[in-house]
Amino acid sequence: MRTRTKPLLRVWEWQAEAACRGMDSAVFFSPAGERGRARRRREQAAREICGGCPVSGPCGRFALTSRQTYGVWGGYTEAERRATVPVHPK
C-alpha cells in the first residue's frame, strides 16, 4: 500500500476546500479557438467562482510558482499571470 508523505499532502490540501472542486473545468480552461467576447465571458464566470473561494490565494500562488500557462487559477487569467511572471526563467 502506498501512502503520501505529510509534506506533499500539505502542498495540495488547499484543493479540498476549493469552490471549484468537482465542477466542470471547461469554465476555467478555454476551448480551442475561443477568442474575444466568448473568452471574456468564460473568464468572468470563472473569476466569479474564484471570488467566493476560500483558497483563491493558495490557488493563485500555485499557478504562479508552478508556471501554469493555461486557465483561470485563483481568479487570475492566463494574460494576468503572464504579466506577473518574469519572461526569463530562473
Steps between C-alpha positions, in 0.01 A plus 500: 500500500631845407448804716587862441740671731366784709703779333364405159148482634528846656601643164173383346255515791365841394330331203259318730347837596483645148165641384562340159560151640289258297394764246540467125846638419369648171414817693869548584670384179432635151403271215704514180433813301320691776552875463356839574167533672452126557837478674430806716161360605647162594788661690257727686289199602814326628612812686162523673543145628854580614379820666297301750762230549670466840824377340538736205826630651677162517355409160635815337840454665512139378428614144776762514766283665431197280469723191156381393458642151133415443176572678372724775665424835423687820308757297796580275472455124780369279582855386510633856740227609724558197520868595601406857765234431842610368561407137841349570509170694705479817 
